[in-house]
C-alpha cells in the first residue's frame, strides 16, 4: 500500500488531453523501466505535460547522469515537485510538536510528584508542630516548614520556566506550520492560489453567498501552445508569470486570484456587480494586449500575447460546477469570437 501524502495535485479532467499524455508517458516509463503505479505515473504525467519545469529539470539531471530512477528517487520527485506542499515539513512539525507535548507532560508530571512529596512533608511538619511544647522544638519545625516552602517555590519557578520555553517553541512551530500551509495553497510557478485552494474558496463562496453579488472571471492565454512550441517551456512559464502579475495588479484587494490549470487562471470577485467585473476584465485584457514581451537573454520579441476572458455572476441555485461551467462557456464564446475578447455568460 502506498503511503498517504498530505496534499494531492489537481489534474485536467479533459479525457482527450489525458489520453494523449498517457500515450506519451507509458513508452517513456517502459524505456526507463519505471513501474506504472500511481505515484510513478503522476511523475511522468507531469513530465510529458511539460508545465512543471522544476520536475523536468530534476528528471533531466537523473537521466543525463545515468542514475537509476529507483522507487525512492521517484517518491522524492513526487514529494518535492508534485505535492503542493512539502510532506517532510509537516512530518517534521508533527514530530517536533509531539516531542514538545511529551516533554511538557513529563515536566508537569515530575513537578506534580515533587509537589506531592513537599505537601506530604508539610503535613507531617504541621502535625509535629501541634505536638511540640517548647520554643526550641517549635523553631526547628518552623525551619523545616520554611525549607519545604522554599522547595515548593523552586519547583513552581522551574515548572514556570519550562512552560515558558514550551510556549516559545510552540510559537515557532505555529509559525512554521503557517508558512507550510501557505506553501500548500500556492501555485509554485505564479504565486497565485493553486487549484486545491481555489476549489475550497469557491465552495465557501457558493455555500455562504447570502444573496450577495459575486462574480468570477475565467481567463485563458490565447494561442499559448505557439509560445511553448516556438520558444520553449521556460519562456512559456515566464509568460504565465507575467500574466499572473497583470491579474494581481488590477484586481481588488478582496478578489481571489488562482491558477486554474496550465495557462488558465480564475478570479473570484466577492461582493462585485457584473458591470464592475466586466470593467476589471477589460482592463486586464487591454493591459496584456498592449504589453511588448521580449526574451531577456537576446531581446527577441515573442510576439503579441493576448487573453480571452469569460465573465459570469453567481445565480440563485448555482453550485460550484454550474458557476464555473458558465464562466467556461463565456470563455469559449470569447475564443470563438476571435480571441482577445471579454464575454459575459
C-alpha positions in Angstrom: 0.0 0.0 0.0 1.4 3.5 -0.8 1.8 5.9 2.0 -0.8 8.7 2.1 0.6 12.1 1.4 -0.8 15.3 2.9 -1.6 17.2 -0.3 -2.6 16.0 -3.7 -2.2 17.7 -7.0 -5.2 18.5 -9.2 -5.3 17.4 -12.9 -7.1 18.5 -16.0 -10.2 16.4 -16.5 -10.3 16.6 -20.3 -10.4 12.9 -21.5 -8.6 13.6 -24.8 -5.9 15.6 -23.2 -5.2 12.9 -20.6 -5.3 10.1 -23.2 -2.7 12.0 -25.2 -0.5 12.3 -22.1 -1.0 8.6 -21.4 0.2 7.7 -24.9 3.3 9.8 -24.3 4.0 8.7 -20.7 3.9 4.9 -21.0 6.6 4.4 -23.6 9.0 6.6 -21.6 8.2 4.7 -18.4 8.8 1.4 -20.2 12.0 2.7 -21.7 13.3 3.7 -18.2 12.0 0.5 -16.5 9.6 2.5 -14.3 6.8 0.5 -12.6 3.5 2.1 -13.8 1.9 2.6 -10.3 0.0 5.8 -9.4 2.9 7.8 -7.9 5.3 7.0 -10.8 2.6 7.7 -13.4 1.9 11.1 -11.7 5.6 12.0 -12.0 5.8 11.0 -15.7 2.4 12.5 -16.5 3.7 15.9 -15.3 6.9 15.3 -17.1 5.4 14.9 -20.6 2.9 17.7 -19.9 5.9 20.0 -19.6 4.5 22.6 -17.3 6.4 21.6 -14.2 9.8 23.0 -15.1 11.5 22.1 -11.8 10.4 18.5 -12.1 11.6 18.2 -15.7 15.0 19.7 -14.8 15.3 17.1 -12.0 14.5 14.2 -14.3 16.9 15.5 -16.9 19.6 15.5 -14.3 18.9 12.0 -13.3 18.7 10.7 -16.9 21.8 12.6 -18.1 23.9 11.3 -15.2 22.8 7.8 -16.0 21.3 7.3 -12.5 18.7 4.7 -11.9 15.2 6.0 -11.2 14.5 4.0 -8.1 11.3 3.9 -6.1 13.0 6.2 -3.6 14.0 8.6 -6.3 10.5 8.6 -7.8 8.9 9.3 -4.4 11.4 12.1 -3.7 10.5 13.7 -7.1 6.8 13.3 -6.3 7.1 14.9 -2.8 9.3 17.8 -4.0 7.8 18.7 -7.3 4.2 17.4 -7.5 2.7 17.6 -4.0 1.5 21.2 -3.3 3.5 21.3 0.0 6.4 19.6 1.5 5.3 16.4 3.2 8.5 16.3 5.1 7.8 19.8 6.5 4.5 18.6 8.0 6.1 15.4 9.3 8.9 17.4 10.9 6.5 19.8 12.5 4.3 16.9 13.7 7.4 15.2 15.3 8.6 18.4 16.9 5.1 19.1 18.3 4.8 15.6 19.6 8.2 15.9 21.3 7.2 19.2 22.8 4.0 17.8 24.2 5.7 14.8 25.6 8.5 16.9 27.3 5.9 19.3 28.7 3.8 16.4 30.1 6.9 14.8 31.7 7.8 18.2 33.3 4.3 18.6 34.7 4.3 15.0 36.0 7.7 15.4 37.6 6.6 18.7 39.2 3.4 17.1 40.4 5.4 14.3 42.1 7.7 16.7 43.7 4.8 18.9 44.9 3.1 15.9 46.3 6.2 15.0 48.2 6.6 18.5 49.6 2.9 18.6 50.5 3.3 15.4 52.4 6.3 16.7 54.3 4.4 19.9 55.1 1.5 18.0 56.5 3.9 16.0 58.7 5.6 19.1 59.9 2.3 20.7 60.7 1.3 17.7 62.8 4.6 17.7 64.6 4.2 21.4 65.3 1.0 20.7 67.1 2.7 18.4 69.5 5.8 20.5 70.5 5.6 22.2 73.9 8.8 24.3 73.9 10.1 27.2 71.8 13.3 25.5 70.7 11.5 22.5 69.2 8.9 24.8 67.5 11.8 26.8 65.9 13.2 23.6 64.4 9.9 22.5 63.0 9.2 26.0 61.6 12.7 25.9 59.9 11.7 22.6 58.3 8.5 24.1 57.1 10.3 27.1 55.6 12.7 24.8 53.8 9.8 22.8 52.3 8.1 26.1 51.3 11.4 27.2 49.6 11.5 23.9 47.7 7.8 24.3 46.7 8.7 27.8 45.3 11.7 26.4 43.4 9.5 23.7 41.9 7.0 26.3 40.8 9.7 28.5 39.2 11.2 25.5 37.4 7.8 24.5 36.0 7.1 28.1 35.0 10.4 28.3 33.2 9.8 25.1 31.3 6.3 26.1 30.4 7.6 29.4 29.1 10.2 27.6 26.9 7.5 25.3 25.7 5.3 28.2 24.8 8.2 29.8 22.8 8.8 26.5 21.0 5.0 26.3 20.3 5.0 29.8 18.7 7.9 28.8 16.5 6.1 25.6 15.4 2.9 27.6 14.7 4.9 29.9 12.6 6.4 27.0 10.6 3.0 25.5 10.2 1.6 28.7 8.9 4.4 29.0 6.3 3.9 25.4 5.3 0.2 26.0 5.0 0.9 29.0 2.8 3.1 26.9 0.5 0.3 24.3 0.4 -2.2 26.8 -1.0 0.1 28.5 -3.6 1.0 27.6 -7.1 4.8 27.3 -7.3 5.1 29.0 -10.7 2.9 32.0 -10.3 2.5 32.5 -6.6 -1.3 32.5 -7.1 -3.6 30.2 -5.2 -3.4 26.7 -6.5 -6.3 24.6 -7.8 -6.9 22.9 -4.4 -7.2 26.2 -2.5 -9.3 27.6 -5.3 -11.8 24.8 -5.1 -12.1 25.4 -1.3 -12.7 29.2 -1.8 -15.3 28.6 -4.5 -17.2 26.1 -2.3 -17.1 28.6 0.6 -18.4 31.4 -1.6 -21.3 29.4 -3.1 -22.3 27.9 0.3 -22.3 31.3 2.1 -23.4 33.7 -0.7 -26.4 35.0 1.3 -27.8 36.6 -1.9 -24.8 39.0 -2.4 -23.5 39.7 -5.9 -20.5 37.6 -6.7 -18.7 37.1 -10.0 -15.8 35.1 -11.4 -13.5 35.6 -14.4 -12.2 32.7 -16.3 -9.0 33.6 -18.3 -7.0 31.7 -20.9 -3.9 32.9 -22.7 -4.6 32.8 -26.5 -2.5 30.5 -28.7 -0.3 29.7 -25.8 0.8 26.4 -27.5 2.5 28.5 -30.1 4.6 30.2 -27.4 5.7 26.9 -25.9 6.4 25.3 -29.3 8.3 28.3 -30.6 10.3 29.5 -27.6 10.1 26.6 -25.2 8.5 26.0 -21.8 10.9 28.2 -19.9 9.7 31.3 -21.9 6.1 29.9 -21.7 6.4 29.8 -17.9 7.6 33.4 -17.8 4.6 34.5 -19.9 2.3 32.8 -17.4 4.0 34.5 -14.5 3.8 37.9 -16.4 0.0 37.4 -17.0 -0.4 36.4 -13.3 1.3 39.7 -12.4 -1.2 41.6 -14.5 -4.1 40.0 -12.7 -2.7 40.8 -9.3 -2.1 44.4 -10.4 -5.7 45.1 -11.4 -8.0 43.1 -9.2 -9.3 44.5 -5.9 -7.7 43.6 -2.6 -10.6 41.2 -1.7 -10.5 39.4 -5.0 -9.0 35.9 -5.1 -6.7 35.1 -8.0 -5.8 31.5 -8.7 -4.1 29.3 -11.4 -6.9 27.1 -12.7 -4.6 24.8 -14.7 -1.9 25.2 -17.4 -2.3 28.7 -18.9 -5.8 29.2 -17.4 -6.5 31.4 -14.4 -9.6 32.3 -12.4 -10.5 35.3 -10.4 -13.2 35.1 -7.6 -14.8 38.5 -7.1 -16.9 38.5 -3.9 -19.5 41.3 -3.5 -18.9 42.6 -7.0 -21.5 43.7 -9.5 -21.3 42.2 -13.0 -20.5 45.6 -14.6 -17.5 46.1 -12.3 -16.3 42.6 -13.1 -16.6 43.3 -16.8 -14.6 46.5 -16.3 -11.8 44.8 -14.5 -11.7 42.0 -17.1 -11.4 44.6 -19.9 -8.6 46.4 -18.1 -6.7 43.1 -17.7 -7.3 42.2 -21.4 -6.2 45.6 -22.7 -3.1 45.7 -20.4 -1.9 42.3 -21.6 -2.7 43.1 -25.3 -0.5 46.2 -25.3 2.4 44.7 -23.4 5.5 44.0 -25.5 7.1 40.8 -24.3 10.7 40.1 -25.1 13.2 37.4 -24.2 15.6 38.7 -21.6 18.7 36.9 -23.0 18.5 38.2 -26.5 15.8 40.9 -26.6 13.9 39.0 -29.2 10.1 39.7 -29.2 7.9 36.7 -28.7 5.0 38.5 -30.4 1.7 39.6 -29.1 0.3 37.7 -26.2 -3.4 38.1 -25.5 -6.0 36.7 -23.2 -9.6 35.7 -23.6 -11.9 36.1 -20.6 -15.3 34.7 -19.7 -17.3 36.5 -17.0 -20.3 35.4 -15.1 -22.3 36.2 -11.9 -23.4 33.7 -9.3 -27.1 32.8 -9.8 -29.6 31.5 -7.3 -29.4 27.7 -7.2 -25.8 27.6 -8.5 -23.4 25.1 -7.3 -19.6 25.3 -7.9 -19.8 23.2 -11.1 -22.6 25.3 -12.7 -21.0 28.6 -11.6 -17.6 27.6 -13.2 -19.2 26.0 -16.2 -21.0 29.2 -17.1 -17.7 31.1 -16.9 -16.1 28.5 -19.1 -18.9 28.8 -21.7 -18.3 32.6 -21.8 -14.6 32.0 -22.2 -15.3 29.6 -25.1 -17.5 32.2 -26.7 -14.7 34.7 -26.4 -12.3 32.3 -28.1 -14.8 31.5 -30.8 -15.4 35.2 -31.5 -11.7 35.7 -32.4 -9.9 35.7 -29.1 -8.5 38.7 -27.2 -12.1 39.4 -26.0 -14.2 39.6 -22.9 -17.5 37.8 -23.0 -20.3 37.6 -20.4 -22.2 34.4 -20.0 
